Amino acid sequence: MSFVLFIILYGVVSAAGLALLKTSFTETSLHWGSWTTILHTVASLICNYKFIIGLVLYLAGFLLWLRILIERPLSYAFPIASGVLYVAIISAAYLFIGENISSVRLMGIVLILSGIILVGRTL
């Protein structure tokens, strides 16, 4: 599988996992007070299917990241992967959580994608 495909897959899988984790946290009223409250919160999360799927996807993204690091230098892979992940997270937050994207963020996405193209041409 090519580097570009791994990077895109990493961004999509990680962003989907984070979006599901965020929605599971919103659905489960999290309270970090006493140990009893923490255990109750953890038990509620473990029973939430969005939390489980989000955790699995986020861990899959981590494994994809490790695979990317095996093949490419960190100074090359990290800027590209973090840029792709940022764009994927903004997209997932807009599509699945309903967060707004301002015009400033859209301009930032264009700049990030331009940077990814420039960095991608260096190796």
N, C-alpha and C positions, 0 to 999 in steps of 0.2 A: 504494500500500500504506500502511496506517495506521501511525502511530508505535508503537502498542502491538504490532502484529505484527512490526515491525522489531526492537523491543527483545527480544521473546520469541525471535525467530529468531537474533538476535545472541547471546543467552545460551545457547541450545541448541547452536548451531554452535561457538561458542568453547569451551564446556565439553566437548563431544564431542572437539574437537581436542586440548584439554589432557589429557583422559583417555587418548586414544590415544598422545600423546607420552609421558605418564608410563609407560604399559605398555611402550612401545618402549624406554624408558630402563632399565626393570627387566629386560626380556628380554635387552638388550644390555649386557654388563658394561662399564660406563663406567669408563675409567681416564684421568685427566688428568695424566700424568707428562711424559715426554719428547715431542718433536714426532712421533716415530715412533709412539708409543702413541696420541697424539691423532689422527693421520691414520688409523690402523687403526680407532679408535673411530668416526670420522666415516664411514669406508667401510662399517663394519658397520651404522650407522644408515641410510645411503642405501639399503642393500639390504633394509631392514626395511619391509614394506608398511604396518605400523601407523604408523611414523614419517612416511612420505610422506603417507598419508591424514590423519594428525593435523596435519601442517604445512599441508596444503591447507585443511583446515577452519579452522584457526586464522587463516590468512591471509584466508579468506572472512569470518570474524568481524570481522577488522580492517577490511575493505572495508565491511561493514555498519555498523560503528562510524562510519566516515567519512561514510556516507550519513546516519546519525542526526545527526551534528554539523552537516551542511549544513542540516538542517530545524529544529533546535531549539537554544536557547541551551545552552552548556556547563554552566552552573550548574543547569539543569533536567535535562538528559540524563544527566550523569555519575552523580548519586546514584541515579537509577532504574536505569540500565544496570549499575552496579556491584552494586547489590542483587540484581538479576535474575541477574547472572553468579554471584554468591556462592551463591545458592540452587541454580542449575543445576549448579555445580561440586560442591556437597555431594551433590546427587542423583546425578550421574554417578559420583562416587567411590564412593558406596554401591552403585549398580546394577552398575557395570562393573569396579570394582577391588576391591570387597569391604570398603571402609573402613566402620568403625562410625560411627553418628550417635548422640551422647549426647543425653540429655534437655535438657541445657543448650543444645546446638546447635539442637535443635528449638524451644526457646523463643526463641533468637536468630533463627531463620528467621521465626517469627511476628512478632517485633518488626520485622525487616527488611521483611517484606511490608506491615506496618502503615505503616511509614515511606514505602514506595513509594507506597502509596495516598494518604497525606497530601501528599507532594511532587507527585504526579501531579495533584492537584486545584488546584495553585497557578497553572497556566498556562492 
